[in-house]
Amino acid sequence: MRDLPQPPGDPDHRSADRYLLWMARKEWRALLWAGVLAGGYTTGTVLLSAVIGAALDSGLDTRSVLSWAGVLSAVTVVAVVFIPLAHRAECFTWYASAYRTVQVVCSRAADLGPTLTRRLPSGEVIAVGTEDIERIGDFWERFAMILASLVSMAVVAALMLTSHVVFGLIVLAAVPVIMLGIAPVLRPLARHQEHQRTRKAELTTRACDLVAGLRVLRGVGGERTVGERYRDESQRVRAAGVRVGWLDAALQALRELYPGLLLVGIVWYGARLALDGELTVGQLVAFYGFTTNLAVSVRHLMTGVSLYISARVAAGRVSRVLALAHDHPDPETPAEPPTGPCGLYDPASGVRVPAGLLTGVVCADPADATGISARLGRYAEGGHLVEEATGRSVPLSDLPLRAVRERVLVAANDAHLFSGPLREELSPDGGLSEERLAAVVRVAAAEDVVRRSPSGWDALLTERGREYSGGQQQRLRLARALAHDPDVLVLVEPASAVDAHSEAAIAARLADERSGRTTVLVTTSPLLLDRTDHVRFVRGGRVAAEGAHHDLLVAEPGYAATVLRTTVLEEQP
């Protein structure tokens, strides 16, 4: 028994076929084992026909009937034993291939971060994570029966050749002809499946945008217009699905027609040979059984080809995700990372964050706050990491992205809350004790979230934490960021959605929690700014003033207007 998932490896995403071939190389043992087991079963069914034919030609008496019955029973038992083993092996190949694709796609998505949703529509990402992975798994699950069908046809041809050479040659020639007969349907089927897949992704994207903006649409009266657009788009998806359905139905018909014609032709030709005395009665009966097995094998091959077309379309989409380039790739020659305590510097705005201090950044324009936090976290070009001991400044873009993420954490309000136990959400690696979890939850003033459920730390969160209010979700995000305990923490409006009591508690506790470590508060909250060591006020994209919070309130009218305006808004009901 092997555990899943396994180490995925480095996928070959240069094309759909190369990706499928890479998967075959990674799982060749499992695929071969499944093919051997399935081939054992199909070979057993072929041998049943051969045994029956040999029994009829042997001249049946009481003793021989018992002997042949024993042989038939033994072959049947062996074939039956292969069934559960083959099915288990086929299921394993599905899970192995599907989960390997899940691993490489999720790993790449994590590496790309916001780049993924900027480069691909949300519907495309959703479709890759649901439909495409399943299509790839379906093909590799069926691959065992493709191998088994080839084995079965080889055994049938060999047995037919030993009995009648011409008959065996006809069978060997008929199968390739049948497979070529379905070729005209395959290309348009692949083209229409690709078109349908694209349309479905576009429709999913529109649905996501519609749900996300439903409140705004209601406010401006645009529900009807957007609903009509969605209806029109869904009709185009339906029409594309109908075209795929017609072609798939045609392929299904050919899967029944061609093997049926082969069956009729072989039965007719075998009967002629029997009447002419070239085949015995036993051989004729065996040939009927061989023909049935052959027809079933041909159907399996044709089904496999159809699944390959779907898997190839899906693999192309997966390869597209894997081939996406990061907006901020790692440098070819990384710089030597700073050691010891570090601060941050943003040349574009002039914001400097000394190491080991709690620094506030107030922006008159919210767009400036977004840009500064993005640059300080290497989500945009321009930020620097400054070594405290030497003053050496290293551009974040000159460091490997993973190294930056290990040292600098930007905690914004759009951070995702995942479904699962609360304990795992706050400590994904399980390395924090309950005492430490309780400490960070207290700093974030989120004790009520833990007390809300009798399960405590084992309380289950739904996707995005939808069972909690906006303020509770924000406090959970803050607790998770504090639990990570990074060297440098950038908090973007960490208390904008909480009540005044909780905001005051967070302000009172945050400075002690982050004492001695570099922390940036990008906020306009006077309660939080009152606890900072130093504040920098940004106006027009540049630092316009800096100093203590109370000093700036007196000396800088623009700063006072920005901060006090926020206070007025918070006091409104």
N, C-alpha and C positions, 0 to 999 in steps of 0.2 A: 504494500500500500504506500503510494507516494502522496505527500501533502501538496496541496495547491494553495496559493500560487507558488511557482518556482521562480528562480532568477530569470528574468525575461531575456537578457542578452541585448545585443545591439542590432536593431532591425534594419533590413535593407529596404529603404523606402524610395528607391529610384523609380520604381514602377509597380503596378499592381501585381504583375506576374512575378517580379523579383521578391515582393513581400511574401506572396504565397509560397514561393520556393524556399525562402528563408524559414518560414514556419515548418515546412516539410523537413528541412534539415534539422531543426531544433527538436522535432517530435518524431524522427524517423523510426525510432525503436517502438514507440507506442503505435504508430501507424502500421508498421510491419507486423507487429504482434496481432493487432486487430485484423489485419488482412489474412494472416495465417489461420486464425480461429474461424473467421467467416469463410475462408477457402476450404477449411476442413468440413464445415457444415455443407456447403454446396457440393463438394466432392462426394460426400456421403450420399446426397440425394441422387447424384448421377450414378453412383455405384449400385444403388437400389434397383434402378432400371436394368443395369447390366446383370445383376444377380437374378432378377426375375426372368430375363431372356435366357440366361444360361440354364436356369432350372427347367424352363419349358423345353429346351432342346436336349436335356439330359435323359428324357424318358422317365416320367414320374411313377414311382412305386412307393409303397409305404415307407420304406427305409430312406429313400432319397428325399421324399417329401419332408420327413423330419429333419434330415440334414440341411436341406435348403432353407427350411423354416428357421433353423438355428442360425444359419448365416445371415438371413434377412433380419432376424432379431438383433444380432450382434451389430450389423451395419446401422440399423435404426437407432439402437442405443447410443452408439458412438456419435452419430449425427445429432441426436437430441442433446447429448452432453455438451456439444460445441455451442448450442444456442445461447444459454445464459452467459457462458464465457465470452462469446463474441459480442453479445449485447453490452456487457460490462465494459469490454475494451473499447467499443464504439462510443459509449457514454464518456469514457475517460478522454478520448481524443477530442470530443466536443468541448469538455470543460478545459482541457489543457490548451487548446487553440484559442478558445474564446477568452479565457482568463489571461493568456499571454498577451492577447491584443488589448484587453482591458489594462494590463500593467503598463505596456509601452505607451498607450494613448494617455492614460492618467499621469504617467511620469512626464511625458512631454508637455501635457497641459499644465502641470505644476511648474515646470521649468519656464514655460512661456508666460505664465501669469496673465496680466492684462493684454499682452500681445495677442493671445489667442482670440479673444472676443473683438479686438480691433481688426484682426485680419480675416476672421470668418464670422458670418452671421450666427446668431444664437441658435437658430433652427438647424443649421448645419452641424454645430457642435452636439446638439441633442440627438440628432439622427445618427451620428457616428457612435455615440455612446449607447444607443439602444438597438436600432435596426441593423446597422452594418456589422457589429460584433456578432450578432446572432447568425447572420448570413454566412460569415466565415466559419463559425462553428458548425453550421449545418453541412457545409461542404466537406469538412474534414471528418465529420461523423460518418458521412456516406462513403468516404474514400475507401473504407474497408470493403464495402460491397462492390466497389469498382474493381479492386484487386481480386476479390473472390469471383466476380463474374468472368474476369480474364482467365483465372485458373479453371473455372468450370467449363468454359468454352474450349480451353486447351485439352482438358480431359475428354470432353465429348468428341472433339475432332480426332484425338488419338484412338479412341475406341471405335469410332466410325471408320477410320482409315484401316484399322486391323480387320474389320469385317467386310468393308467394301471401299476400295480406293476412290472411285468416282464420287461416291456419296460423301466421303470425308472431304474431298476437294471442294465439292459444292458448298459444304458448310463453311469451310475456311474462306471461300470467296464471297459468300453471301453477307457475312457480318460486316466487313469493311464497306460493302456497297450500301447496306442499310444505314451505317453511320454517316456516310457521305450524303445520303438522302435527306437527312435532317439539317444539313449545313445551310441551305438557303433560309431557314427560319432563324438560325442562331444570331446572325449579324443584326437583323432588325430587332430581334428580341433584346439584345444587349443595348442597342441604341435607345429603344423605348424605355427600358428599365432605367437607364441613366437619366433620361429626360424626366421620368416619373419621380425618381429619387431627388432630383434637383427641385422639382416643383413642390414636393412634400417638405423639403427643407425650407423653401421660401415661405410656404404656408405656416410652418411652425414658427419661423421668425416673426411673421406678421401677428400670429397669435400671442407670442411673448410680448411684443411691443404693445399690443392691444390691452393685455391684462395689466402691464406695467403702467400704462397711461390712462387707465379707465377713469380714474377720478378726475383727471384733467379734461378728458373728453366729455364727461358729464357736465363739467363746469362750463364748457364752451359750446355745448350742444352738438358735438361731432360724433355721437355714438352711431347715429343712423348712417352717416356717410362712410365711416370706417367699417361698420357692419356690412354694408353693401359691397365694399371692396373685398372684405374677407369672404363673403359669399361667392363673388365672382372668381376669386382665386381658388376657392375650394372646388368650384365646378371645373376649373381647368385641371386641378389635380385628379378629380374624378374621371374626366375624359382621358387623361394620360393613363390612369389605372385601367380603364376599359380597353385601351389599345394594347396595353401589356397583357391584359386578360385574354384578348382575342388571340394574340400570338402564343401565349402559354397554352391556350386550349388547342390551337393547331398543333403545337408540339406534343401535347398529350394524345391527340388523335393519331399522330404519326407513331408515337410510342406503342399504340395498340395495333395500328394498321400494319406496319412493316413486320413486326414479329408474327402477327397473325398470318400474313401472306407467306412468310417463311415456313410457318407451321403447316399451312395447307399444302405448299409445294413439296415439302419433305415427306408428308404423309402420302401424298399422291404418288410421288416417285418411289417411295418405299413399297407401296402396295403393288405398283407395276413390277418392281424387282421381285417381290414375293410371288406374284402370279407367274413370272417367267422362271421361277426356281432359283434365282440368284441369291435370294435371302431366305433363311429359314423362318418359321413362325416365331421362334424365340428371338431371333435378330430383329424381326419386324416389330415385335412388341417392345423390345429394348430401344429401337430407334424412335418409336413413339414417345417413350419416356425421355430419351435424349433431346428430342425436339422440344418438348415442354420445358425442360431445363434450359435449353438454348434460348427459347423465347423469353423466359424470365430473366436470364442473364443480359440479353440485349436491352430489355426494359430498364434494368439497373444501370447499364452503361448510359443509356439515353437520359435517365434521370440525373445521373452524375454530371453529364455535360450541362444540363439545365442548371443544376446547382453551382457548377463552376462559373457559369455566366454571371449568376447573382453574386457569388463570392468575389469575382473579379471586379465587378462594379463597386462592391463594398470595400475591397482592398485598395482600390484607387482612391476612395475617399479617406481611408485611414492613412494611406501614404501621403496624401495632401496635408493632413494634420502634422504628421511626423516630419515633413520636409519644411514646415514653416520656419523662417528665420526669426530669431528674437530681435525685438526693436533695439535692444541694448546688449549686443553679444559680448562674450568674454574677449578680452584683448588677446592678440596673438602672442605678445610677450608681456605677461603680467608684471606689474611693479612689485617691489618688496613691500609687503603690508606693514603698516605701523605696529609697533608693539606697545604694551602698557596702556594706560588711560588715554583716550583720544577725544577730541572735540570735533565739531563740524564747521564748515565754512561754505557759504554760497556766494561766489563772486558776482553773480548776476544781480543780487539784491544787496550785497554787502553784509548779510546776516552772519555773525560769528557766534558760535556756541562753545563756550569754554568747557574743558573737560571737568567732570565731577560736579557741575553746578546745575541748578534748575533754572533754565532760561525761558522766558516768555517771549513769544513773537506775536505781535498784534498787527494786523493788516487792515488798512482802511478799505481796501478792495478785496472781497473774498477770493477773487481769481488769483491774487498774489499769494494768498495763503495756500491755495492748491498747488501753484507752481513751486513755491519754496519747499513745501513738504515733499513734493515729487522729486526735486533735485537733491534734497538731503538724504533721500532714501534710495537714490539711483533708479528711480522710475522715469527720470528724464536726465539729460546730460547737464553737467555743470557743478554738481556737489563735490566737496573735498573732505577727506578725513585728515585731521590735524593731530600729530603726535605731541602730547603734552610735554614730554621730557626734552625734545629737540626742536619743537616747532615745525618739524617737517610736514609739509602739506602734500598729500597724495590724491590726485583726482580719483573719485570713486569709479569712473569708467576705466581706469587703468588696473583695477583689481578684479579678480574673478567674482562673478555675481554671487556665487554661493558663499564666498568669504564675506562679502558685504552683508548678505542676509543673516549670517551668523552673528554679526556684530551690531548691525543697525536694524532696528525694527520700527516701521512706521505703522501706527495703529490708527486707522481712520474709521469713520462710521459706516462705511460700506463693506467692512470686513464680514465675511460669511460665517454664520453659525451653522455647524453641521449637526445632523441628527445623531443621537446616541446618548449614552449616559453622561450626566453632567461632569462626572469625574474625568472622563476621557476627553471631554471638550476643553476643560481647563488644563489638563496635563496629558496631551496626546501620547507621550512616551511612557506614561505611568510612573514617572520618576519622583513625583511630589508626594509627600506624606499628607495626611489629613490635616495636621497642624499647619503646614505651609499653605495648603489650599484654603484653610479657614482664615489665615492671615491675609492673603491677597483678596479674598472675597470681602473681608472687613474693610480693607483699604478702598475697595471699589463700592462700598456701601451696598453690597448685594446680598446681605444676610437673609433678607426676606425671600429671595429667590430660592435659596437652599431650604429655608423653613417651609416653603409653600407646599412641598411634597413630603409625604411620610417616608419616602425612600431616601431622602437626603441627597448624598453625593451620587447615589445610583438612580436618581430621577432621570427619566428619559426626555430628551429634548427632541422636538420635531424639527423638520428642515427649516432653517433660518430662525429657529426659536419663535415660531409664530404664536405659540400659546402665551408668550410674555408680551408685556407692553413695550413700546419703543424705548422708554427709559430703562426698563429692566434688561432689555437686549443690549443697550449701550453699556450698562454696568457689567454685564457678563463679558463683553468684548474687552473692557478695561481690565477686568480680573484676569482674563486669559493673557493679555499683553504683559501684565505684571508678573504672572506666573512664569512666563518665558524668561524673565530676568535678563534682558540683553544688556550689553555694555553701553549701548546708546539707544535711547528710546525717544521716538518722536510721536507725541500724542496730538492728534488733530481734533479739536473741540470734543474732548472726552466726556463733557458733562452738559452738552447742549440740549439733551432731551430729558434730563432728570429734574426732579422738583428741587426747590431751594434748599430744603433740609438735607437731602442727599448730596447736593452740590457742595454745601458747606462741610459735610463730613468728608467727602473726597478731598477737598482742598486742605483740610486739617491733617489728613493722614498721608497724603501722597508725598509730601516733602520728606517726611521721615522714612518712608518706604524706599525712596530713591536717593537717600543721602549718600554722597560720595560718588555717585554715578551720573553720567551725562544724560540729561533729560531735557527735551524741548517741548514746551507747551504752546502749540499754535492755537490761540484762543482769544476771545474778547471778553471772557468771563472775569469780572473784577474779583470774585471770590478766589479763583485760581491764581490770578495774577498777583494778588496780595501776598501769596506764599512763595513767589519766585525770588531767586537771588538777583536777577537782572532782567530787564525787559528791553526789547528792541521794537521800535514802532516803524512800520513800513508804509510809505505812502508814495504812490506813483511808481511802484516797483522797486524803490530803493529805501534804505534805512534813513529815516528823516530825523529820528531822535532816539536816545537810549538813556537808561538810568533805572532807578527804583520806581516801582509802580506809583507810589504816592507822590514822588517828585514829578513824574511825568503828568499826573493828573493836574498839578498846579502849573507846571511850566509849559506844557504842550497842549494848546487848545484842540488840535486835531486828534490827539490821543484821547483827551477827555471826551470829545464828542463821539468817537468810535466806541469807547468802552461804556459810557453812560447811556448811549442810545440802546445798547444791548440790555442794560439794566431796566430801562423803561419798558421795553418789549416783554421782558420776563414778568413784569408786574401786572401786565394786562391779563384779564380773565380769559 
